[in-house]
Amino acid sequence: MKLAVITSKYPARVATFFERDMRALVEAGVELDVFPIYPLDPSLWGYGLDVLREDVLPRRRVHHVGFFESWRRAWPWRGLGTVLRERRP
């Protein structure tokens, strides 16, 4: 099973519960891709726990797309006019 996890910031100074939860999913056989909405701060990789090290969740599976890019991808811009027309009383 594949799972996309959207989170505010990863890596982070304090991500204990997130990392333990992700480790449990990996151990259960889930293929994870993590999508943080904040930009990557490479200096924060050093704060991670050993439970979610590189061989458990490779860094290539963590995709930093940024807040505006993730919003642009998620929002149906082309259908906005249709939604507004349909909502008129």
C-alpha positions in Angstrom: 0.0 0.0 0.0 1.2 3.5 -0.8 0.5 6.5 1.4 1.1 10.2 0.9 1.5 12.0 4.2 1.1 15.8 4.2 2.7 17.6 7.1 3.6 21.1 8.0 7.3 20.7 8.5 9.7 17.8 8.2 12.5 17.5 9.2 11.9 19.5 12.4 13.6 20.1 15.7 10.8 18.2 17.5 9.2 15.4 15.4 9.3 12.5 17.8 5.6 11.5 17.5 5.6 12.0 13.7 8.8 9.9 13.2 7.5 7.1 15.5 4.2 7.0 13.7 5.9 6.9 10.3 8.2 4.1 11.4 5.2 2.0 12.5 3.6 2.5 9.1 6.9 1.5 7.3 7.1 -1.6 9.5 3.5 -2.5 8.6 4.6 -2.5 4.9 3.3 0.9 3.9 5.2 2.7 1.2 5.4 6.3 2.4 5.9 9.6 0.6 6.0 12.7 2.9 5.0 16.1 1.6 6.0 18.9 4.0 4.5 22.3 3.1 7.4 24.3 4.6 10.6 24.6 2.6 13.5 22.3 3.5 16.0 23.4 6.1 18.8 20.9 5.7 20.3 21.7 9.1 17.2 20.1 10.7 18.1 16.5 9.5 20.5 16.3 12.5 17.6 16.4 14.9 15.9 13.3 13.7 15.5 10.1 15.7 17.3 6.9 14.7 13.9 5.3 14.2 13.4 7.1 10.9 16.9 7.1 9.6 17.9 7.1 5.9 17.6 3.4 5.4 14.0 3.3 6.9 12.6 6.4 5.0 15.0 7.5 2.3 15.2 11.3 1.9 14.2 11.0 -1.7 10.7 10.0 -0.3 10.4 13.4 1.4 9.2 15.9 -1.2 9.5 19.6 -0.2 7.1 21.4 -2.6 6.4 24.4 -0.5 3.1 25.9 0.7 2.1 27.8 -2.4 3.0 24.9 -4.8 1.1 22.4 -2.7 -1.9 24.7 -2.7 -1.7 25.3 -6.4 -1.6 21.5 -7.1 -4.5 20.8 -4.7 -6.9 23.6 -5.7 -9.0 23.1 -8.8 -8.3 26.5 -10.4 -9.9 25.6 -13.7 -13.2 24.7 -12.0 -13.5 27.8 -9.8 -15.8 29.7 -12.2 -18.1 26.7 -12.4 -18.2 26.4 -8.6 -19.1 30.1 -8.3 -21.8 29.9 -10.9 -23.4 26.9 -9.3 -23.4 28.5 -5.9 -25.5 31.5 -7.0 -29.0 31.5 -5.5 
